[in-house]
Amino acid sequence: MVSKVHILAIGIHPDDVELSSSGTLLRHAAAGHRIGILDLSRGELGTRGTPEIRAKEAADAAQILGCEFRKTLNVPDGLFTHTPDNWLPIVNVIRACQPDIVLCNSVDDRHPDHGRAAKMTADACFYAGLAQIKTHDEDGREQQHWRPKAVYHYIQDRYLKPDFVVDISPWFSRKMEAIMAFRSQFFDPEGQAPNTPISGQDFIDYIAAKDRVFGRNIQVEYAEGFVCARVPGVGNLFDLT
C-alpha cells in the first residue's frame, strides 16, 4: 500500500537506490522523515538472479532502510521508451504518496537505462503537477495533481561532479547492509553465478571509495553525491557546510 512520504527514491533497477542514495534515506529516516522506494522495473535482464529473487531481496533491503513502502512497476528492463505507458504509472505513484522530494537515477552513467530513466522520472514529476493529466487510485477515484518540490539525481557508477553531498558517515555500515541484501547481485565468495562488473569484491570496495571521495569534499568520512535538476535555493547560509 502506497502512503504519504517525505522522500520518494526511484530507480530503474532494484538496488539502484541502495547503491547510491540509501545512506541519505537512512539519515532522513532517523530524523523522522518518511521514505518510500519505487523500482520501475523488475530487473529481468540482469545476468544474475531472477526477478523473483530480486523482489525478495528488495523487500529485505526496504526493511533495513525502514521504508513506508516499496513498490515495483512493470517498465521493461532495458527495453523501455519514454511513452505515456511507462511514465503515467510513475505519475500515479507520485500523486498517491505526495513526496516533497524525489531522488532518481543518474543523468549520465555506464548503464544506458540510468540516464533514460532519469529523464523519464524527472518528466513524470513535472507531469504529475498538471491537472489536465488524469489518473486514478486503486479504488477508481481521480487523483489530485501533485508536483514534488525538488528532484535530485543520485550519482551512480560513472563519476559526476556533485552539486551537493550528504554526510552519511553514521549510516554507512547500515547502507552496506542494505546493499548486501541483494545477495544474488553482489560479491559472494561461495557463489557459483557468472561474474559481472558489479559482482566482485572490487565493486564493493569502489562503493566505499566513492563515498569517501564525496565525504572528502566536506571533511567527513562518507557522503553521497547528488546532481540537481534545477538550481536550489537556501534560506540560511549557515545551512551550508
QUIQUI-V410318 format. One line per field, one symbol per residue. ss: DSSP state (H for helix, E for strand, L for the rest). psi: psi as a letter, one per 30 degrees, with the letter a starting at -180 (. if undefined). A space follows every 50 residues. Layout:
BEGIN
ss->???
psi->???
END
This chain:
BEGIN
ss->LLLLLLEEEEELLLLHHHHHHHHHHHHHHHLLLLEEEEELLLLLLLLLLL HHHHHHHHHHHHHHHLLLEEEELLLLLLLLLLLHHHHHHHHHHHHHHLLL EEEELLLLLLLHHHHHHHHHHHHHHHHLLLLLLLLELLLLLELLLLLLLE EEEELLLLLLLLLEEEELHHHHHHHHHHHHLLLLLLLLLLLLLLLLLLLL HHHHHHHHHHHHHHHHLLLLLLEEEEEELLLLLLLLHHHLL
psi->kklklekjkkkekkfeeeefgfeeeeeeefggkkllkjkelghfgkekal eeeeeeeeeeeeeefhkelkkkahkkkfgllilefefeeeeeeeeefhke kkkllkfklekfeeeeeeeeeeeeeeefgjffjklkafggkkkkkkklfk kkjlkbekkkkkfllkjgefgeeeeeeeeffiffeakjfglglkklfgfl feeeeeeeeefeeeeeeghleklkklkkflkllkfkfffk.
END
